[in-house]
């Protein structure tokens, strides 16, 4: 049996979120925090998927710029879910052996070691005072309950990236 082409694998992974249903209304990109500051557009990713430009998307950094806020998924009136397409593209990129951006290694290491992307920081109020989670009455951040499993899986990913 021949291997499925990348586009078919994408459709298998994405499932009901059919990119061809998108009518390019722009609601996904209008609420996207990454689109405001980066050369990123969920709408562009969907149209490139519609045009079978999957290989171009996989080789670009565009699929790695998503902030994962899910606003595009919430706003889409056609239930296309650009977020799901982006996740499927990331999974395919990983499965075909493409590497992720170099900054991801630090990101993964921090999660593996601390359970967080970064340690909580104090912030400055409008009056210039420094406050932290405790002084704001917020609970101390907890590590995930299965930290060992998370660390093992992240270490496997980082090992694959070094190949």
N, C-alpha and C positions, 0 to 999 in steps of 0.2 A: 504494500500500500504506500503510495507517495505521500510525502509530507504536505500538510495544508499550507497554502500561501499565507504570508503574514496578514493580509487583509482578512482572510477567513478566520484566522486565529483571533484577530481583534474582535470580530463580530461574535465569535463564540464567547469571548471573555466579557464583552460589554453586555450581551444579552438583549434585553428589551429596549435599551437606550439607542435607538437607531439614528445614526448621524444624518441619514438621508431625510429625516423628518424636520430637520432644522430649516427655518425659513429666514435665517439671518436677521432676526429682529434686533439683536444687539443687547438684549437685557442681561445676558450672562456677562458680557464685558463691561457694561456700565456699572455693575456693582463690584467688580473684581479689584481688590486692593493691589494685586501685582500689576494689573494693567495700568494703574495710575502712575507707577514709578519705573516700570521695566518695559522692555520690548516684548510684551506678552499679551496675548488675547485669546481667551477661550473660544471666541467666535472664529478666529483664524484657524485654530486647531481643528475645530469641527469642519470648516470648509475644506481644509487640507485633507481631512479624513474622507470627506465626500468625494474629493477629486483623486482618491487613491494615492495621495502623496505620503503614505505611511513611512516609507524608507527615509524621506527627507525629515519627517518629524522625529524619527528614531535617532537620526544622526545629529539633530540640532539640540541646543540646550533648552529650547522652548518648553519641553515637557517637564523640565526640572525646576521651572520658575514658579510653578503653582504654589500659592500659599496654603492650599488645602482648607480654605474657609467654608467651602460648600455653597457660597452665595450663588454661583452659576447654576448649581443643581436646584436650589430653591427657587430661583427666578425664572427658569426656563418654562414657558407656557406649553411647549411641545414635549416636555419630559425627555429631552435628549440627554441631559446630564453630562455636560462637558467634563466635569470632574471624573466621572466613571471612565470616559474615553482616555483622559490623561493617565489615570491609574493603570488602565489596560496597556497603554503605550509604554509606560514605565516597566510593567511586568514583562512585556515582550522584549524591550531593550535589554533587560536583565537576562532573560532566557536565551537570547541570541548572542550573549556575551559582550554587549556594548558596555562600556564603563560609565559610571555616573560621575557628575562633576566632582572635582577634587575637594571642595568644601564639605561634601557629604561625609568624608572620612572623619572629620572633626565632629560633625553633627552626630554621627553614629557612635563615635568613641565617647562623647559626653553622655549620650543616652545610656550606653552600655555601663559606664562607670558610675554615673550619678542618678540615672533614671530621669534626668531632665536635659533639655537642650542647653540650658544655662542655669546657673544658680540664681535664686531670687535676689533682686537688688533693691537697695533703698532708692527712693525717688524724692525729688524736691517738689514741695508744694508751691502754690502761687505766692505764699509769704516767704519762701526761701528756706523753709524748714525741711530737714531730711526725715522721711518716714519709711518704715518697713512694714512687712506683713503683720507682725505682732502689734505694732503701734496702731495699725488700722483695724485691729480686731479680727484679722483673718487667720485661719488655722495654718499651722506649719505644713508645708507641702510634704506629702508622703511619697515614698518610692512605690513603684508598682509591686503588687503582692508576689508576682512570679519573676522577680528581678533576675534570677539565675537563668531562666529560660530565655528571657529577652536578651541578656548578655551573650548567651551561647549562639542564638540566631544572628545577632548583629555581628559577632565575631566571624561566623561563617561567611556572611556577606562581605565583610572587609577582607577576608582571605581570598575570596573569589576576585575581588577588585584588584588585588596585588598581582594576580597571574599575568 
